[in-house]
Amino acid sequence: MSQNDIATRIQQDITANPVMLYMKGTPNFPQCGFSSRVVQILNHMGVTYNSANVLEDPALREGVKAFSNWPTVPQLYVGGEFIGGCDIVTEMFQSGELQELISEKVAAE
């Protein structure tokens, strides 16, 4: 798959899914602590989200980093907008910003 194909796939994912998480592993079986933490936050909030396991697809793993210009996974998108990785998601959750953002963006879908 070319870099363009990967970028197209990511764009389709984040357009079709109001909350999209690129992670290592799956929500039921996260493969790293950072992915696990983001899943715990989203589950705690009761958010409906889709995810993609970057460990199954090395091209996707590199593609999401290039797409967002962010060097690490997990990566969370809300309403088609890149939010950040574990640290940013955790800070936003603790301050209440994440809940506001998701209710605004997802309610608007």
C-alpha positions as CSV (number, residue, x, y, z in Angstrom):
1,M,0.0,0.0,0.0
2,S,1.4,3.4,-0.9
3,Q,1.6,6.3,1.5
4,N,-1.3,8.0,-0.5
5,D,-3.4,4.9,0.0
6,I,-2.7,4.9,3.7
7,A,-3.5,8.6,4.0
8,T,-6.8,8.0,2.1
9,R,-7.7,5.1,4.4
10,I,-6.9,7.3,7.5
11,Q,-9.0,10.2,6.1
12,Q,-11.9,7.8,5.5
13,D,-11.6,6.3,9.0
14,I,-11.6,9.6,10.7
15,T,-14.4,11.0,8.5
16,A,-16.6,7.9,9.0
17,N,-16.0,7.5,12.8
18,P,-16.7,10.5,15.1
19,V,-14.2,9.0,17.6
20,M,-11.3,7.0,16.0
21,L,-8.4,5.5,17.9
22,Y,-5.2,4.2,16.3
23,M,-3.6,2.0,18.9
24,K,-1.4,-1.0,19.6
25,G,-3.7,-3.9,20.0
26,T,-7.4,-3.8,20.4
27,P,-9.8,-2.3,22.9
28,N,-10.3,-5.7,24.5
29,F,-6.6,-6.5,24.4
30,P,-4.4,-3.4,24.3
31,Q,-0.7,-4.2,23.6
32,C,0.9,-1.3,25.4
33,G,0.2,0.7,28.5
34,F,-0.4,4.0,26.7
35,S,-3.1,2.4,24.4
36,S,-4.6,0.7,27.4
37,R,-4.9,4.0,29.3
38,V,-6.7,5.8,26.4
39,V,-9.1,2.8,26.0
40,Q,-9.8,3.0,29.8
41,I,-10.6,6.7,29.5
42,L,-12.9,6.3,26.5
43,N,-14.6,3.3,28.2
44,H,-15.0,5.2,31.5
45,M,-16.6,8.1,29.6
46,G,-19.0,5.6,27.8
47,V,-17.8,6.8,24.4
48,T,-18.6,4.8,21.3
49,Y,-15.4,4.7,19.2
50,N,-13.7,2.7,16.5
51,S,-10.1,1.6,16.6
52,A,-7.4,0.3,14.3
53,N,-4.6,-2.0,15.5
54,V,-1.4,-0.6,14.0
55,L,0.5,-3.7,15.0
56,E,-1.3,-5.7,12.3
57,D,-0.3,-3.3,9.6
58,P,3.3,-1.7,9.6
59,A,2.3,0.6,6.7
60,L,-0.6,2.0,8.8
61,R,1.6,2.3,11.9
62,E,4.0,4.5,10.0
63,G,1.2,6.2,8.0
64,V,-0.7,7.5,11.1
65,K,2.6,9.1,12.3
66,A,3.1,10.8,9.0
67,F,-0.6,11.8,8.7
68,S,-0.7,13.5,12.1
69,N,2.9,14.5,12.2
70,W,3.0,12.9,15.6
71,P,5.7,10.4,16.4
72,T,3.9,7.9,18.7
73,V,0.8,5.7,19.0
74,P,-1.9,5.7,20.3
75,Q,-3.5,8.6,18.4
76,L,-7.0,9.8,19.0
77,Y,-9.2,11.6,16.5
78,V,-12.5,13.3,17.4
79,G,-14.7,14.8,14.7
80,G,-12.0,14.3,12.1
81,E,-9.5,16.3,14.2
82,F,-6.3,14.9,15.7
83,I,-6.4,15.3,19.5
84,G,-3.1,13.7,20.5
85,G,-1.6,10.7,22.3
86,C,-1.9,9.3,25.7
87,D,-0.5,12.2,27.7
88,I,-2.7,14.8,26.0
89,V,-5.8,12.6,26.2
90,T,-5.1,12.0,29.9
91,E,-4.7,15.7,30.6
92,M,-7.8,16.7,28.7
93,F,-9.8,14.0,30.5
94,Q,-8.6,15.2,33.9
95,S,-9.5,18.8,33.1
96,G,-12.9,17.9,31.6
97,E,-11.9,19.2,28.1
98,L,-12.1,15.8,26.5
99,Q,-15.7,15.3,27.6
100,E,-16.7,18.7,26.3
101,L,-14.9,18.2,23.0
102,I,-16.4,14.8,22.4
103,S,-20.0,15.9,23.4
104,E,-19.6,18.9,21.0
105,K,-18.1,17.0,18.1
106,V,-20.1,13.8,18.4
107,A,-23.4,15.5,19.1
108,A,-22.9,17.6,15.9
109,E,-22.4,14.5,13.8
